[in-house]
Structure formats: structure tokens, C-alpha cells
Amino acid sequence: MSNIVTVQEAVTAFAPWLEPTDAELDAIDSEMPVIAAEVDLIDAQILTLDRAPSELDRQRIRRARRRLLTARRELANQGGEDTAGGVA
């Protein structure tokens, strides 16, 4: 029977290549308006899961969708900036 041992040093060792690069952080930063708009839309949709949506709920969802579309359009129209994993 073989013993099971942990490799503590390998698990907790500092690995700088595991950290995001400056370019990746810049890409995330440029996509933050889209991420925030997606969260707002999901929040608006979650509010209506357990009840029939009222007119106010429908307006909130429409507004959140418009904000998301605007944020996606602005990200897509950024001139000359290459975003890794961004909108094509």
C-alpha cells in the first residue's frame, strides 16, 4: 500500500506566472462596464423569479438590457485597442 502525502511546498509556492499580467488586467478593466451591466440585468431578472413581473420590473429589465447593449457596443467600438478574450 502506498502512502498519500501532500506536496505543501508546491501548493503554496509563489508562482508569478499564475498572476494575471498587466495586459490581462487592462483587458478586464476595459470590460468592467459590460460586466457591471450584465450583473444589473441578472439582478433585475432575479427579482422576478418568484412573482409575476410588474410594469416597474419590466421597465427595470428593459433599462438593464439597454445599458448592457450600450456597454457592449462601446467596447466593440473601441478603436485600436486589443482586448484579450474581449468582444470580437
C-alpha positions in Angstrom: 0.0 0.0 0.0 1.4 3.4 -0.9 1.2 6.4 1.4 -0.6 9.5 0.4 1.5 12.6 1.1 0.8 16.2 0.4 3.1 18.4 -1.6 2.7 21.5 0.6 5.6 23.4 -0.9 4.3 23.0 -4.5 0.8 24.1 -3.4 1.8 27.2 -1.5 4.9 28.2 -3.5 4.9 31.6 -5.1 4.1 31.3 -8.7 4.3 34.6 -10.5 3.2 33.1 -13.8 -0.2 32.3 -12.1 -0.9 36.0 -11.5 -2.7 38.0 -14.3 -0.4 40.1 -16.5 -0.8 43.8 -16.8 -2.3 43.3 -20.3 -4.9 40.9 -18.8 -5.7 43.3 -16.0 -6.1 46.1 -18.6 -8.5 43.9 -20.6 -10.6 43.2 -17.6 -10.7 46.8 -16.7 -11.9 47.8 -20.2 -14.6 45.1 -19.9 -15.8 46.2 -16.5 -18.8 48.3 -17.8 -20.1 45.3 -19.7 -19.6 43.1 -16.6 -21.4 45.6 -14.4 -24.3 45.9 -16.9 -24.6 42.1 -17.0 -24.8 41.9 -13.3 -27.5 44.6 -13.2 -29.5 42.7 -15.8 -29.2 39.5 -13.9 -30.2 41.2 -10.7 -33.3 42.7 -12.4 -34.2 39.2 -13.7 -33.7 37.5 -10.3 -36.2 39.9 -8.7 -39.0 38.5 -10.9 -38.3 34.8 -10.5 -40.7 34.2 -7.7 -43.5 36.5 -8.7 -45.2 37.9 -11.7 -43.3 40.9 -13.0 -44.9 44.3 -12.6 -44.6 47.1 -15.0 -41.8 48.6 -12.9 -40.0 45.2 -13.1 -40.4 45.1 -16.9 -39.0 48.7 -17.2 -36.1 47.8 -14.9 -35.2 44.8 -17.1 -35.6 46.8 -20.4 -33.3 49.6 -18.9 -30.7 47.0 -17.8 -30.8 45.4 -21.3 -30.3 48.8 -23.0 -27.4 49.5 -20.7 -25.8 46.2 -21.5 -26.2 46.7 -25.2 -24.7 50.2 -24.9 -21.8 48.9 -22.9 -21.2 46.0 -25.4 -21.4 48.5 -28.3 -18.9 50.9 -26.7 -16.5 48.0 -26.0 -16.8 46.7 -29.6 -16.2 50.2 -31.0 -13.1 50.9 -29.0 -10.6 52.0 -31.7 -7.4 50.1 -32.0 -7.4 48.5 -28.6 -6.8 44.8 -28.5 -8.7 43.1 -25.6 -7.7 39.5 -24.9 -10.9 37.4 -24.7 -13.0 40.5 -25.4 -15.8 41.1 -27.8 -15.0 40.2 -31.4 
